[in-house]
Amino acid sequence: MPSVTLTIDRQTVTVPAGTTILDAAKKVGVVIPTLCQFPGVSSPGSCRVCLVEVQGARTLQPSCVSTVAEGMVVRTNTKSARDSRRLSVELLLANHPWDCNACVRNGECELQALAQDMGITEVRFPYTKEKVPVDTSTPALIRDMNKCILCRRCVAVCQEVQGVGSLAPRARGFDTVIGTGSGDELGEAVCVQCGQCSAVCPVGAIYEKDAIEAVWAALDDPTKHVVVQTAPAIRAALGECFGCKPGTVVTGKMVAALRRLGFDKVFDTNFTADLTIIEEGYELLRRLKKALVDKDAGVSLPMFTSCSPGWINYMEYFYPKLLPNLSTCKSPQQMFGALAKTYYAKKAGVDPKDIVVVSVMPCTAKKYECVRPEMNGSGFQDVDYVLTTRELGQLIKEGGIDFLSLPDEEQDIPMGMSTGAADIFANTGGVMEAALRTVYEVVTGRELPTDGLHVVPVQGLEGLKEASLTFSECVPEWSFLEGVTAKVAVAHGLSNAHKVCERVASGEGGYHFIEVMCCPGGCIGGGGQPRSTTDEVRKARIAAIYHEDEGRPLRKSHTNPAVTEIYEEFLGEPGGHTSHKLLHTHYHSK
């Protein structure tokens, strides 16, 4: 690619042709403020906060959408540029409520930060915006359009990254609003509840529905036995709420903090992630047997993973004909809830009606998942409340806990024991890798070497990845797989899920097993994770999760002794009657 040399604030810089002025300025340490621009999605250049002077241009140029040219001379800090940017921010503030102290984004609001950086302490223009009702129609997300600054980040991520298109600008000029196509509430729209809009919103216009007060109420109730489960992705992101670098693993401090908050037991979703691999792995093998041995033309292959509730919602809305291809396994969160109120309740001698199950998840869609009518295998609502990573950070702060000074503590047994295979559920490709570790050993009866556990082709941030595994020297039970090459695929982000679904629907690909994660990067990039999640942040969190896996004494789900024990004591066999009742479900077209 040809290079372009230009001058920015008297500094010479050479960058590839097509680079924006905004990105070129970063190369020489010049920070140009912006609100509508966000890495990974297109910028509309709508906020006009990034205006700069370009020699020879008649007007100031938006640096986020203006590309460099050979010999260009740019000034970012002239009086004209500073005054224009300040005016843009003042105009945004004139249409924005000044209730910062009571706002969910107080202290981490990008508009607030810009106003502070620009020294804006008063606004010259009156507030004239008409107040509109807050949209609380979904279990997962709240939209307060009184605070919307029309930056269109939510629109870009919903349309470009997720390919759902729930949100779009409506009307024009001063009448412009961001909403659903028909103007209805989000709960009436085709929305998968993934929360990526809330992850990129720079202000308090979209955020998760808060469960903190409900969790405090449960913890304060002496008649309730409150247990908590923490998803694999939390341990590599929670530290960011307390100033740690992305990718800092804080598992032990997280456990200690949860105990100090008053939870009766601190368990781990990793336990049921291991269990999911057993249930899902045997489900796949049985489908393959029906197809290859019984020659059942009606068996639904390839089989899709079913751990991600945003992905399940997407299938129900956009690909209902492929619903039979979904694994019938519930997600690890929901498996945990069902077992907490049956298996654990019996072992602990606690009446299940008195057990409150709290989940800590990187995902806003988990809030929706836990209230689905299918999720009551225990006879109760299996999971009572879901906190995002951000909410747990807030809960710890409200509890007056000095997080970084805490000692490292271990999860409680039995539902806190897990393997490295469960850790990597956090990453795109992780469920597939964990499944292949177990399926290979079950089918061949041979142990994989430690240096052969990683399935490199399914790792990383490429949107759609493929790999294959040829079985040889199989044990008698699975001899029908002798010489069979299983082809697998991994997709993350729903726009990539769309691509793989189209291949399957058209009969292409020849896949046997497909992992899909709703959010970019998988759960480590979930809509409930600390802001802001860029690819560099995703890579740091992914590396931390793989490091966790590599440091574990047990790294394959079927080697978890607590999983072995639950089958011996309670479940019987994978896919058996009890497992089917508690751990499996079916989904329906929307």
C-alpha positions as CSV (number, residue, x, y, z in Angstrom):
1,M,0.0,0.0,0.0
2,P,1.4,3.4,-0.9
3,S,2.4,5.8,1.9
4,V,1.5,9.4,2.4
5,T,3.7,12.0,4.2
6,L,2.0,15.0,5.9
7,T,2.5,17.5,8.7
8,I,0.4,17.6,11.8
9,D,1.1,20.3,14.4
10,R,4.5,20.9,12.8
11,Q,5.4,17.2,13.1
12,T,6.0,15.1,10.0
13,V,4.3,11.7,9.8
14,T,4.2,9.0,7.2
15,V,1.1,6.7,7.1
16,P,-0.6,4.4,4.6
17,A,-2.8,6.1,2.0
18,G,-6.4,6.1,3.2
19,T,-5.6,6.7,6.9
20,T,-7.8,9.3,8.5
21,I,-6.3,12.5,10.0
22,L,-7.5,11.3,13.4
23,D,-5.5,8.1,13.2
24,A,-2.5,9.8,11.7
25,A,-2.4,12.3,14.6
26,K,-2.2,9.4,17.1
27,K,1.0,8.3,15.4
28,V,2.7,11.6,16.6
29,G,1.0,11.7,20.0
30,V,-1.7,14.2,19.1
31,V,-5.1,13.4,20.6
32,I,-8.0,14.8,18.8
33,P,-11.3,14.6,20.7
34,T,-14.2,12.7,19.2
35,L,-17.5,11.2,20.3
36,C,-19.1,9.5,17.3
37,Q,-15.9,7.5,16.3
38,F,-15.4,4.1,17.7
39,P,-12.8,1.4,16.7
40,G,-14.2,-1.3,14.5
41,V,-17.2,0.5,13.1
42,S,-17.7,3.2,10.5
43,S,-17.8,6.8,11.7
44,P,-20.6,9.1,10.5
45,G,-18.6,12.2,11.4
46,S,-21.8,13.5,13.0
47,C,-20.6,14.9,16.4
48,R,-18.2,17.6,14.9
49,V,-16.0,17.4,18.0
50,C,-12.9,16.3,16.0
51,L,-12.7,19.4,13.7
52,V,-9.2,20.5,12.5
53,E,-7.7,23.0,10.2
54,V,-6.3,21.7,6.9
55,Q,-4.2,24.2,5.0
56,G,-6.0,25.2,1.8
57,A,-9.4,23.9,2.9
58,R,-12.3,26.4,3.0
59,T,-13.7,25.0,6.2
60,L,-12.7,23.0,9.2
61,Q,-12.6,19.3,8.5
62,P,-13.9,16.3,10.6
63,S,-10.7,14.4,11.2
64,C,-12.5,11.0,11.8
65,V,-13.7,10.8,8.2
66,S,-11.1,13.0,6.4
67,T,-8.3,11.0,4.8
68,V,-4.7,12.2,4.5
69,A,-3.1,13.5,1.3
70,E,0.5,13.9,0.3
71,G,1.9,17.2,1.6
72,M,-1.2,18.0,3.7
73,V,-0.6,20.4,6.5
74,V,-2.9,20.0,9.5
75,R,-3.3,22.1,12.6
76,T,-5.4,20.6,15.4
77,N,-5.0,23.2,18.2
78,T,-5.6,26.6,16.5
79,K,-8.1,29.0,18.0
80,S,-10.6,28.3,15.3
81,A,-10.4,24.5,15.8
82,R,-10.6,24.8,19.6
83,D,-13.5,27.2,19.6
84,S,-15.5,25.1,17.1
85,R,-15.0,21.9,19.1
86,R,-16.0,23.7,22.3
87,L,-19.1,25.0,20.5
88,S,-20.0,21.5,19.4
89,V,-19.7,20.1,22.9
90,E,-21.7,23.1,24.4
91,L,-24.5,22.4,21.9
92,L,-24.5,18.7,22.9
93,L,-24.7,19.7,26.5
94,A,-27.6,22.1,25.8
95,N,-29.6,19.1,24.7
96,H,-28.4,16.9,27.5
97,P,-29.7,16.6,31.1
98,W,-27.3,18.0,33.7
99,D,-28.0,15.2,36.3
100,C,-24.5,13.9,36.2
101,N,-24.3,12.9,39.8
102,A,-27.3,10.6,39.5
103,C,-26.4,9.2,36.1
104,V,-25.2,5.6,35.7
105,R,-22.3,6.8,33.7
106,N,-21.1,9.5,36.2
107,G,-17.3,9.4,36.2
108,E,-17.0,7.4,33.0
109,C,-19.1,9.5,30.6
110,E,-17.2,10.5,27.5
111,L,-19.3,13.7,27.1
112,Q,-18.6,14.6,30.8
113,A,-14.9,14.0,30.3
114,L,-14.7,16.1,27.1
115,A,-16.5,19.0,28.8
116,Q,-14.0,18.8,31.7
117,D,-11.0,18.6,29.3
118,M,-12.2,21.6,27.5
119,G,-12.8,23.6,30.7
120,I,-16.6,23.9,30.1
121,T,-18.2,24.9,33.4
122,E,-21.3,26.5,32.0
123,V,-23.4,26.3,28.8
124,R,-24.4,29.5,27.0
125,F,-27.6,27.9,25.5
126,P,-30.9,27.0,27.2
127,Y,-32.1,23.4,27.6
128,T,-35.1,23.1,25.3
129,K,-35.4,19.4,24.7
130,E,-38.7,17.8,25.4
131,K,-38.4,15.0,28.0
132,V,-39.4,11.5,26.7
133,P,-40.3,8.4,28.7
134,V,-37.4,6.0,29.6
135,D,-37.8,2.7,27.7
136,T,-37.6,-0.2,30.3
137,S,-39.5,-2.7,28.1
138,T,-36.8,-5.4,28.0
139,P,-35.3,-7.6,30.8
140,A,-31.8,-6.7,29.8
141,L,-31.5,-3.1,28.6
142,I,-32.7,0.4,29.4
143,R,-32.8,3.2,26.8
144,D,-33.0,6.8,28.0
145,M,-33.2,8.9,24.9
146,N,-33.2,12.1,26.9
147,K,-29.4,11.5,27.1
148,C,-28.8,10.4,23.5
149,I,-26.3,12.7,21.7
150,L,-27.0,11.2,18.3
151,C,-23.5,9.9,17.8
152,R,-24.9,6.8,16.1
153,R,-22.4,4.4,17.6
154,C,-25.2,2.1,18.7
155,V,-26.6,2.1,15.2
156,A,-23.2,1.2,13.7
157,V,-22.5,-1.7,16.1
158,C,-26.1,-3.0,15.7
159,Q,-26.1,-2.9,11.9
160,E,-22.4,-3.5,11.0
161,V,-21.0,-5.8,13.7
162,Q,-24.2,-7.7,14.7
163,G,-26.2,-7.4,11.5
164,V,-29.4,-7.1,13.5
165,G,-30.5,-3.6,12.6
166,S,-32.7,-3.0,15.6
167,L,-31.6,0.7,15.8
168,A,-31.5,3.4,13.2
169,P,-31.9,7.2,13.0
170,R,-35.5,8.3,12.5
171,A,-36.7,11.7,11.1
172,R,-34.2,14.5,10.2
173,G,-32.6,17.6,11.5
174,F,-33.7,18.7,14.9
175,D,-36.3,16.0,14.9
176,T,-33.8,13.1,14.6
177,V,-34.0,10.4,17.2
178,I,-32.4,7.0,17.4
179,G,-35.0,4.3,17.7
180,T,-36.5,1.1,16.3
181,G,-37.9,1.0,12.8
182,S,-41.5,1.5,13.9
183,G,-40.7,3.7,16.8
184,D,-41.9,1.1,19.3
185,E,-40.2,0.2,22.5
186,L,-37.1,-2.0,22.3
187,G,-39.1,-4.9,23.8
188,E,-41.3,-4.9,20.8
189,A,-38.5,-4.8,18.3
190,V,-36.3,-7.5,16.8
191,C,-33.6,-7.1,19.4
192,V,-31.3,-10.0,20.6
193,Q,-30.5,-8.2,23.9
194,C,-26.7,-8.6,23.3
195,G,-26.0,-5.2,24.8
196,Q,-23.3,-4.2,22.3
197,C,-25.1,-0.9,22.0
198,S,-24.7,-0.3,25.7
199,A,-21.0,-1.2,25.4
200,V,-20.3,1.5,22.8
201,C,-22.7,4.3,24.0
202,P,-20.5,7.2,25.2
203,V,-23.1,8.5,27.6
204,G,-26.0,7.1,29.7
205,A,-28.5,6.6,26.8
206,I,-28.3,2.8,26.8
207,Y,-27.3,0.7,29.7
208,E,-28.1,-2.7,31.4
209,K,-31.1,-3.1,33.6
210,D,-29.7,-2.9,37.1
211,A,-30.1,-5.9,39.5
212,I,-27.9,-4.6,42.3
213,E,-30.7,-3.5,44.6
214,A,-32.4,-6.9,44.2
215,V,-29.2,-8.7,45.0
216,W,-28.6,-6.5,48.1
217,A,-32.2,-7.3,49.2
218,A,-31.5,-11.1,48.9
219,L,-28.2,-10.8,50.8
220,D,-29.9,-8.8,53.6
221,D,-32.7,-11.4,53.9
222,P,-31.7,-13.9,56.7
223,T,-34.2,-16.5,55.4
224,K,-32.4,-16.8,52.0
225,H,-29.4,-18.9,51.1
226,V,-27.7,-16.9,48.4
227,V,-25.2,-18.5,46.1
228,V,-23.3,-16.9,43.3
229,Q,-21.7,-18.2,40.1
230,T,-19.1,-16.3,38.1
231,A,-18.6,-16.8,34.3
232,P,-15.2,-17.6,32.9
233,A,-14.8,-14.1,31.3
234,I,-15.3,-12.2,34.5
235,R,-11.9,-13.1,36.0
236,A,-10.0,-11.5,33.1
237,A,-12.1,-8.2,33.1
238,L,-13.3,-7.4,36.6
239,G,-9.9,-5.9,37.5
240,E,-10.5,-3.1,35.0
241,C,-13.3,-1.7,37.2
242,F,-10.5,-1.1,39.8
243,G,-7.8,0.4,37.5
244,C,-6.1,-2.8,36.5
245,K,-4.8,-3.3,32.9
246,P,-7.0,-5.3,30.6
247,G,-6.1,-9.0,30.8
248,T,-5.3,-8.8,34.6
249,V,-6.6,-12.1,36.1
250,V,-8.3,-11.4,39.5
251,T,-10.0,-14.7,40.2
252,G,-8.9,-15.1,43.8
253,K,-9.7,-11.5,44.7
254,M,-13.1,-11.8,43.0
255,V,-13.9,-14.8,45.2
256,A,-12.8,-13.0,48.3
257,A,-14.9,-10.0,47.5
258,L,-18.0,-12.0,46.9
259,R,-17.6,-13.7,50.3
260,R,-17.2,-10.3,52.0
261,L,-20.4,-9.1,50.3
262,G,-22.2,-11.9,52.2
263,F,-22.8,-14.7,49.6
264,D,-23.3,-18.0,51.4
265,K,-21.4,-19.9,48.7
266,V,-19.1,-18.7,45.9
267,F,-19.3,-21.1,43.0
268,D,-18.1,-21.1,39.4
269,T,-20.0,-21.3,36.1
270,N,-16.9,-23.1,34.9
271,F,-18.2,-26.2,36.7
272,T,-21.2,-26.3,34.5
273,A,-19.1,-25.3,31.5
274,D,-17.3,-28.6,32.0
275,L,-20.6,-30.3,32.3
276,T,-21.8,-28.6,29.1
277,I,-18.9,-30.1,27.2
278,I,-19.9,-33.6,28.4
279,E,-23.6,-33.2,27.5
280,E,-22.9,-31.4,24.3
281,G,-20.1,-33.7,23.2
282,Y,-22.2,-36.8,23.7
283,E,-25.2,-35.1,21.9
284,L,-22.9,-34.5,18.9
285,L,-21.6,-38.1,18.9
286,R,-25.1,-39.5,19.1
287,R,-26.2,-37.3,16.2
288,L,-23.2,-38.5,14.2
289,K,-24.1,-42.1,15.0
290,K,-27.7,-41.6,13.7
291,A,-26.4,-40.1,10.5
292,L,-23.5,-42.5,9.8
293,V,-24.8,-45.8,11.2
294,D,-28.6,-45.5,11.2
295,K,-28.5,-43.5,7.9
296,D,-31.2,-41.3,9.4
297,A,-31.7,-38.5,6.8
298,G,-33.7,-36.5,9.3
299,V,-30.9,-35.9,11.8
300,S,-30.0,-32.3,12.1
301,L,-26.4,-31.7,11.2
302,P,-24.3,-29.6,11.6
303,M,-25.0,-29.1,15.3
304,F,-24.6,-25.5,16.6
305,T,-23.5,-24.7,20.2
306,S,-26.2,-23.1,22.4
307,C,-24.3,-21.3,25.1
308,S,-24.8,-17.7,24.0
309,P,-28.4,-16.4,24.6
310,G,-28.0,-13.5,22.1
311,W,-27.2,-16.1,19.5
312,I,-30.2,-18.1,20.4
313,N,-32.4,-15.0,20.1
314,Y,-30.8,-14.4,16.7
315,M,-31.6,-17.9,15.5
316,E,-35.2,-17.6,16.7
317,Y,-35.7,-14.4,14.8
318,F,-33.7,-14.9,11.7
319,Y,-33.1,-18.6,11.1
320,P,-36.0,-20.5,12.7
321,K,-35.6,-23.3,10.1
322,L,-32.2,-24.1,11.6
323,L,-33.4,-24.3,15.2
324,P,-33.3,-28.2,15.1
325,N,-29.6,-27.8,14.5
326,L,-29.1,-26.1,17.8
327,S,-27.7,-28.2,20.6
328,T,-30.5,-28.9,23.1
329,C,-28.1,-28.1,26.0
330,K,-28.9,-25.1,28.1
331,S,-26.1,-22.6,28.7
332,P,-23.7,-23.2,31.6
333,Q,-25.5,-20.4,33.5
334,Q,-28.9,-22.1,33.3
335,M,-27.4,-25.6,33.9
336,F,-25.9,-24.2,37.1
337,G,-29.2,-22.7,38.3
338,A,-31.1,-25.9,37.7
339,L,-28.5,-27.9,39.6
340,A,-28.1,-25.4,42.4
341,K,-31.8,-25.8,43.3
342,T,-31.8,-29.6,43.0
343,Y,-28.4,-31.3,43.4
344,Y,-26.8,-28.7,45.6
345,A,-30.0,-28.1,47.6
346,K,-30.1,-31.8,48.5
347,K,-26.4,-32.0,49.4
348,A,-26.6,-28.8,51.5
349,G,-29.9,-29.7,53.1
350,V,-31.5,-26.4,52.1
351,D,-35.0,-26.0,50.8
352,P,-34.7,-24.9,47.2
353,K,-37.4,-22.3,47.6
354,D,-35.0,-20.5,50.0
355,I,-32.0,-20.6,47.5
356,V,-31.3,-17.5,45.5
357,V,-29.0,-18.0,42.6
358,V,-27.1,-14.9,41.4
359,S,-25.0,-15.0,38.2
360,V,-22.2,-12.7,37.3
361,M,-22.0,-12.6,33.5
362,P,-20.2,-10.6,30.9
363,C,-23.4,-10.5,29.0
364,T,-26.6,-8.5,29.1
365,A,-28.6,-11.1,27.2
366,K,-28.1,-13.4,30.2
367,K,-30.6,-11.2,32.1
368,Y,-33.1,-12.0,29.4
369,E,-32.2,-15.7,29.3
370,C,-32.8,-16.3,33.0
371,V,-36.4,-15.1,32.8
372,R,-37.2,-17.3,29.7
373,P,-40.2,-19.6,30.4
374,E,-38.0,-22.6,29.5
375,M,-35.6,-22.0,32.3
376,N,-37.4,-23.6,35.3
377,G,-36.2,-27.2,35.2
378,S,-35.7,-27.1,39.0
379,G,-39.4,-26.3,39.5
380,F,-38.4,-22.7,40.2
381,Q,-36.9,-19.9,38.2
382,D,-33.4,-21.5,38.0
383,V,-31.4,-18.3,38.0
384,D,-32.9,-15.4,40.0
385,Y,-30.7,-12.4,39.2
386,V,-27.9,-11.6,36.7
387,L,-25.2,-9.0,37.3
388,T,-22.9,-7.8,34.6
389,T,-19.2,-7.5,35.2
390,R,-19.8,-3.7,35.5
391,E,-22.5,-4.2,38.1
392,L,-20.3,-6.5,40.2
393,G,-17.7,-3.8,40.2
394,Q,-20.3,-1.3,41.4
395,L,-21.6,-3.8,44.0
396,I,-18.0,-4.3,45.4
397,K,-17.6,-0.5,45.6
398,E,-20.9,0.0,47.4
399,G,-19.8,-2.7,49.8
400,G,-16.8,-0.6,50.8
401,I,-14.3,-3.3,49.8
402,D,-10.8,-2.5,49.0
403,F,-10.6,-4.9,46.1
404,L,-6.9,-4.7,45.2
405,S,-5.8,-5.4,48.8
406,L,-7.9,-8.6,49.1
407,P,-6.1,-12.0,49.5
408,D,-6.7,-14.7,46.8
409,E,-9.3,-17.2,47.8
410,E,-10.7,-20.4,46.2
411,Q,-14.3,-21.2,45.1
412,D,-16.4,-23.5,47.2
413,I,-16.8,-27.2,46.5
414,P,-18.4,-29.0,44.7
415,M,-19.8,-26.5,42.2
416,G,-16.6,-24.4,42.2
417,M,-14.3,-27.1,40.8
418,S,-13.4,-26.8,37.1
419,T,-10.8,-27.3,34.5
420,G,-8.9,-25.2,32.0
421,A,-11.3,-26.3,29.3
422,A,-14.0,-24.4,31.1
423,D,-11.8,-21.2,31.4
424,I,-11.5,-20.9,27.6
425,F,-15.3,-20.8,27.2
426,A,-14.7,-17.1,27.6
427,N,-12.9,-16.8,24.2
428,T,-14.2,-17.2,20.7
429,G,-13.2,-20.7,19.7
430,G,-12.9,-21.8,23.3
431,V,-16.0,-24.0,23.4
432,M,-15.0,-25.7,20.2
433,E,-11.4,-26.3,21.6
434,A,-12.8,-27.6,24.9
435,A,-15.2,-29.9,23.1
436,L,-12.5,-31.3,20.8
437,R,-10.2,-32.1,23.7
438,T,-12.9,-34.3,25.2
439,V,-14.4,-35.8,22.1
440,Y,-11.0,-36.9,20.8
441,E,-10.2,-38.7,24.1
442,V,-13.6,-40.3,24.4
443,V,-13.6,-41.5,20.8
444,T,-10.0,-42.8,20.7
445,G,-9.4,-43.7,24.3
446,R,-6.1,-42.0,24.0
447,E,-4.9,-39.0,26.1
448,L,-3.9,-35.9,24.3
449,P,-0.4,-34.6,25.0
450,T,-0.3,-31.3,27.0
451,D,1.4,-29.5,24.1
452,G,-1.4,-30.7,21.8
453,L,-4.4,-29.3,23.6
454,H,-4.7,-26.0,21.8
455,V,-6.6,-26.0,18.5
456,V,-4.8,-23.0,16.9
457,P,-7.0,-22.7,13.8
458,V,-10.1,-21.8,15.9
459,Q,-8.3,-19.2,18.0
460,G,-8.0,-15.5,17.4
461,L,-10.2,-12.7,16.2
462,E,-10.8,-13.7,12.6
463,G,-14.6,-13.6,12.1
464,L,-15.1,-17.1,10.7
465,K,-12.6,-19.9,11.4
466,E,-12.5,-23.5,10.3
467,A,-10.7,-26.7,11.4
468,S,-10.9,-30.4,10.9
469,L,-10.2,-33.6,12.9
470,T,-9.8,-37.1,11.4
471,F,-10.5,-39.9,13.8
472,S,-8.3,-43.1,13.8
473,E,-8.0,-46.1,16.1
474,C,-11.3,-45.5,17.7
475,V,-12.6,-47.5,20.7
476,P,-15.3,-50.1,19.8
477,E,-18.2,-47.9,20.9
478,W,-17.3,-45.2,18.5
479,S,-15.7,-47.4,15.7
480,F,-18.2,-46.0,13.1
481,L,-16.1,-42.8,13.3
482,E,-13.0,-44.6,12.1
483,G,-11.5,-42.5,9.2
484,V,-14.2,-39.8,9.5
485,T,-12.9,-36.2,9.1
486,A,-15.1,-34.0,11.3
487,K,-15.2,-30.4,9.9
488,V,-15.9,-27.6,12.4
489,A,-16.4,-23.9,12.2
490,V,-16.3,-21.0,14.7
491,A,-18.0,-17.6,14.3
492,H,-18.2,-14.6,16.6
493,G,-20.2,-11.5,16.2
494,L,-23.7,-12.0,14.6
495,S,-22.7,-10.7,11.2
496,N,-20.3,-13.6,11.0
497,A,-22.9,-15.9,12.3
498,H,-25.1,-14.8,9.4
499,K,-22.4,-15.9,7.0
500,V,-22.1,-19.4,8.4
501,C,-25.9,-19.8,8.7
502,E,-26.2,-18.9,5.0
503,R,-23.6,-21.6,4.2
504,V,-25.5,-24.2,6.2
505,A,-28.9,-23.2,4.8
506,S,-27.6,-23.5,1.2
507,G,-26.0,-26.9,1.9
508,E,-22.5,-25.6,1.8
509,G,-19.6,-26.0,4.2
510,G,-19.9,-29.7,5.0
511,Y,-19.6,-28.9,8.7
512,H,-20.4,-31.2,11.6
513,F,-20.1,-28.9,14.5
514,I,-20.3,-25.1,14.7
515,E,-19.6,-22.7,17.6
516,V,-21.2,-19.3,17.5
517,M,-20.7,-16.6,20.1
518,C,-22.9,-13.5,19.8
519,C,-20.4,-10.9,20.8
520,P,-17.1,-10.0,19.0
521,G,-14.3,-12.0,20.6
522,G,-16.8,-14.1,22.5
523,C,-17.7,-13.6,26.1
524,I,-14.6,-11.5,26.8
525,G,-16.1,-8.9,24.5
526,G,-19.6,-9.2,26.0
527,G,-22.0,-6.3,26.3
528,G,-21.7,-6.2,30.1
529,Q,-17.9,-6.0,30.2
530,P,-16.0,-2.9,31.4
531,R,-15.9,-0.2,28.7
532,S,-14.5,0.3,26.2
533,T,-13.8,-3.0,24.6
534,T,-11.5,-2.6,21.5
535,D,-9.6,-5.4,19.7
536,E,-6.5,-4.6,21.8
537,V,-8.5,-5.1,25.0
538,R,-10.1,-8.3,23.6
539,K,-6.6,-9.7,22.8
540,A,-5.3,-8.9,26.3
541,R,-8.3,-10.6,27.9
542,I,-8.0,-13.6,25.5
543,A,-4.3,-14.0,26.4
544,A,-5.1,-13.9,30.1
545,I,-7.8,-16.7,29.7
546,Y,-5.4,-19.0,27.8
547,H,-2.8,-18.3,30.5
548,E,-5.3,-19.4,33.1
549,D,-6.0,-22.6,31.2
550,E,-2.3,-23.4,30.7
551,G,-1.7,-23.1,34.5
552,R,-4.4,-25.6,35.5
553,P,-3.6,-29.1,36.7
554,L,-6.7,-30.3,34.9
555,R,-7.4,-29.0,31.4
556,K,-10.1,-31.3,30.0
557,S,-13.7,-31.2,31.0
558,H,-14.1,-35.0,31.4
559,T,-11.3,-35.1,34.0
560,N,-13.1,-32.8,36.4
561,P,-13.8,-35.1,39.5
562,A,-16.7,-33.0,40.6
563,V,-18.4,-33.7,37.2
564,T,-17.7,-37.4,37.5
565,E,-19.2,-37.2,41.0
566,I,-22.4,-35.5,39.9
567,Y,-23.1,-38.1,37.3
568,E,-22.5,-40.9,39.8
569,E,-24.6,-39.4,42.5
570,F,-27.3,-37.5,40.7
571,L,-27.4,-37.3,36.9
572,G,-26.7,-40.9,35.9
573,E,-25.4,-40.6,32.4
574,P,-25.0,-37.8,29.8
575,G,-28.3,-37.1,28.0
576,G,-30.1,-39.4,30.5
577,H,-33.5,-38.8,32.0
578,T,-32.4,-36.4,34.8
579,S,-29.9,-34.6,32.5
580,H,-32.6,-34.2,29.9
581,K,-35.0,-32.7,32.4
582,L,-32.6,-30.3,34.0
583,L,-30.0,-29.5,31.5
584,H,-31.7,-29.6,28.1
585,T,-34.4,-27.5,26.4
586,H,-35.8,-26.5,23.0
587,Y,-36.3,-23.1,21.4
588,H,-39.0,-21.7,19.2
589,S,-39.4,-19.4,16.2
590,K,-40.2,-15.7,17.0
